[in-house]
Amino acid sequence: MKKVAFLITVGVFLFMTGIYLSTKWVIFGTALSIIGSFMVGGSSYFLINTKNKRTPE
């Protein structure tokens, strides 16, 4: 869970910083926004529980 919280926090920070910087430096701000959104989206991979905990009845 610590990895997910770290990736989401850093990703949102980069995304918001990229949005702000894209008003002055378009290419750099857009790149930061894309990297941040990939980090937020990629962190959802770690949230998926692949094991079925229910026992078959």
N, CA and C atoms as a LAMMPS dump frame, in Angstrom:
ITEM: TIMESTEP
0
ITEM: NUMBER OF ATOMS
171
ITEM: BOX BOUNDS ff ff ff
-5.0000000000000000e+02 5.0000000000000000e+02
-5.0000000000000000e+02 5.0000000000000000e+02
-5.0000000000000000e+02 5.0000000000000000e+02
ITEM: ATOMS id mol type element x y z
1 1 1 N 0.825 -1.202 0
2 1 2 C 0 0 0
3 1 3 C 0.862 1.256 0
4 2 1 N 2.059 1.163 0.548
5 2 2 C 2.927 2.336 0.574
6 2 3 C 3.352 2.725 -0.835
7 3 1 N 3.552 1.726 -1.71
8 3 2 C 3.951 2.003 -3.082
9 3 3 C 2.831 2.724 -3.825
10 4 1 N 1.608 2.304 -3.59
11 4 2 C 0.458 2.921 -4.262
12 4 3 C 0.29 4.363 -3.806
13 5 1 N 0.375 4.597 -2.515
14 5 2 C 0.216 5.955 -1.991
15 5 3 C 1.324 6.872 -2.508
16 6 1 N 2.531 6.356 -2.596
17 6 2 C 3.652 7.152 -3.098
18 6 3 C 3.446 7.505 -4.568
19 7 1 N 3.071 6.52 -5.38
20 7 2 C 2.887 6.765 -6.809
21 7 3 C 1.731 7.726 -7.075
22 8 1 N 0.654 7.574 -6.335
23 8 2 C -0.485 8.481 -6.526
24 8 3 C -0.123 9.899 -6.11
25 9 1 N 0.566 10.052 -4.993
26 9 2 C 0.942 11.381 -4.51
27 9 3 C 1.884 12.073 -5.479
28 10 1 N 2.925 11.368 -5.895
29 10 2 C 3.885 11.963 -6.823
30 10 3 C 3.232 12.217 -8.184
31 11 1 N 2.402 11.298 -8.63
32 11 2 C 1.736 11.462 -9.912
33 11 3 C 0.804 12.656 -9.946
34 12 1 N 0.03 12.828 -8.898
35 12 2 C -0.882 13.986 -8.841
36 12 3 C -0.087 15.282 -8.76
37 13 1 N 1.004 15.27 -7.998
38 13 2 C 1.844 16.465 -7.906
39 13 3 C 2.433 16.827 -9.269
40 14 1 N 2.961 15.839 -9.988
41 14 2 C 3.514 16.106 -11.313
42 14 3 C 2.427 16.553 -12.291
43 15 1 N 1.266 15.944 -12.194
44 15 2 C 0.162 16.319 -13.078
45 15 3 C -0.255 17.767 -12.851
46 16 1 N -0.432 18.153 -11.595
47 16 2 C -0.846 19.519 -11.291
48 16 3 C 0.257 20.529 -11.621
49 17 1 N 1.509 20.166 -11.372
50 17 2 C 2.617 21.045 -11.735
51 17 3 C 2.693 21.214 -13.246
52 18 1 N 2.461 20.121 -13.969
53 18 2 C 2.471 20.194 -15.423
54 18 3 C 1.373 21.083 -15.968
55 19 1 N 0.201 21.027 -15.368
56 19 2 C -0.897 21.892 -15.809
57 19 3 C -0.535 23.362 -15.581
58 20 1 N 0.049 23.653 -14.436
59 20 2 C 0.431 25.031 -14.14
60 20 3 C 1.536 25.512 -15.09
61 21 1 N 2.555 24.662 -15.294
62 21 2 C 3.667 25.075 -16.139
63 21 3 C 3.307 25.138 -17.618
64 22 1 N 2.256 24.449 -18.016
65 22 2 C 1.888 24.465 -19.428
66 22 3 C 1.344 25.824 -19.862
67 23 1 N 1.04 26.692 -18.91
68 23 2 C 0.615 28.041 -19.283
69 23 3 C 1.804 28.89 -19.722
70 24 1 N 3.01 28.538 -19.271
71 24 2 C 4.204 29.314 -19.628
72 24 3 C 5.101 28.533 -20.597
73 25 1 N 5.388 27.27 -20.266
74 25 2 C 6.23 26.41 -21.102
75 25 3 C 5.388 25.22 -21.525
76 26 1 N 4.886 25.271 -22.725
77 26 2 C 3.885 24.316 -23.177
78 26 3 C 4.449 22.897 -23.242
79 27 1 N 5.602 22.72 -23.863
80 27 2 C 6.143 21.365 -24.064
81 27 3 C 6.55 20.75 -22.73
82 28 1 N 7.237 21.501 -21.887
83 28 2 C 7.678 20.975 -20.595
84 28 3 C 6.483 20.67 -19.692
85 29 1 N 5.512 21.544 -19.665
86 29 2 C 4.325 21.321 -18.84
87 29 3 C 3.503 20.141 -19.308
88 30 1 N 3.377 20.001 -20.62
89 30 2 C 2.636 18.863 -21.161
90 30 3 C 3.338 17.56 -20.844
91 31 1 N 4.669 17.544 -20.955
92 31 2 C 5.432 16.331 -20.636
93 31 3 C 5.265 15.951 -19.168
94 32 1 N 5.302 16.925 -18.278
95 32 2 C 5.102 16.633 -16.851
96 32 3 C 3.698 16.106 -16.588
97 33 1 N 2.715 16.668 -17.257
98 33 2 C 1.337 16.198 -17.076
99 33 3 C 1.176 14.759 -17.558
100 34 1 N 1.792 14.441 -18.669
101 34 2 C 1.696 13.082 -19.2
102 34 3 C 2.392 12.094 -18.271
103 35 1 N 3.57 12.441 -17.791
104 35 2 C 4.291 11.558 -16.868
105 35 3 C 3.493 11.371 -15.581
106 36 1 N 2.929 12.45 -15.064
107 36 2 C 2.135 12.361 -13.839
108 36 3 C 0.895 11.512 -14.012
109 37 1 N 0.233 11.642 -15.159
110 37 2 C -0.967 10.836 -15.372
111 37 3 C -0.624 9.371 -15.569
112 38 1 N 0.526 9.076 -16.182
113 38 2 C 0.972 7.682 -16.286
114 38 3 C 1.268 7.095 -14.915
115 39 1 N 1.831 7.902 -14.014
116 39 2 C 2.126 7.404 -12.671
117 39 3 C 0.843 7.117 -11.896
118 40 1 N -0.143 7.986 -12.021
119 40 2 C -1.413 7.762 -11.331
120 40 3 C -2.122 6.544 -11.913
121 41 1 N -2.144 6.437 -13.228
122 41 2 C -2.779 5.292 -13.868
123 41 3 C -2.032 3.995 -13.614
124 42 1 N -0.713 4.069 -13.595
125 42 2 C 0.094 2.884 -13.338
126 42 3 C -0.023 2.398 -11.909
127 43 1 N -0.288 3.298 -10.99
128 43 2 C -0.418 2.88 -9.596
129 43 3 C -1.688 2.072 -9.38
130 44 1 N -2.669 2.241 -10.257
131 44 2 C -3.893 1.454 -10.118
132 44 3 C -3.634 -0.023 -10.414
133 45 1 N -2.543 -0.316 -11.106
134 45 2 C -2.168 -1.711 -11.357
135 45 3 C -1.909 -2.435 -10.041
136 46 1 N -1.326 -1.756 -9.074
137 46 2 C -0.997 -2.364 -7.796
138 46 3 C -2.214 -2.508 -6.887
139 47 1 N -3.315 -1.837 -7.215
140 47 2 C -4.523 -1.936 -6.403
141 47 3 C -5.341 -3.182 -6.727
142 48 1 N -5.098 -3.775 -7.883
143 48 2 C -5.883 -4.93 -8.308
144 48 3 C -5.457 -6.159 -7.513
145 49 1 N -6.433 -6.828 -6.939
146 49 2 C -6.156 -8.046 -6.189
147 49 3 C -6.416 -9.226 -7.12
148 50 1 N -5.366 -9.939 -7.482
149 50 2 C -5.507 -10.994 -8.488
150 50 3 C -5.94 -12.323 -7.892
151 51 1 N -5.812 -12.503 -6.598
152 51 2 C -6.183 -13.778 -5.972
153 51 3 C -7.652 -13.773 -5.589
154 52 1 N -8.315 -14.883 -5.823
155 52 2 C -9.702 -15.037 -5.415
156 52 3 C -9.709 -15.605 -3.99
157 53 1 N -10.2 -14.843 -3.048
158 53 2 C -10.149 -15.264 -1.658
159 53 3 C -11.348 -16.127 -1.254
160 54 1 N -12.357 -16.215 -2.111
161 54 2 C -13.518 -17.033 -1.801
162 54 3 C -13.207 -18.489 -2.085
163 55 1 N -13.678 -19.335 -1.245
164 55 2 C -13.529 -20.763 -1.492
165 55 3 C -14.707 -21.245 -2.309
166 56 1 N -14.481 -22.142 -3.257
167 56 2 C -15.601 -22.629 -4.051
168 56 3 C -16.574 -23.453 -3.201
169 57 1 N -17.837 -23.247 -3.454
170 57 2 C -18.853 -23.943 -2.668
171 57 3 C -19.413 -25.121 -3.399
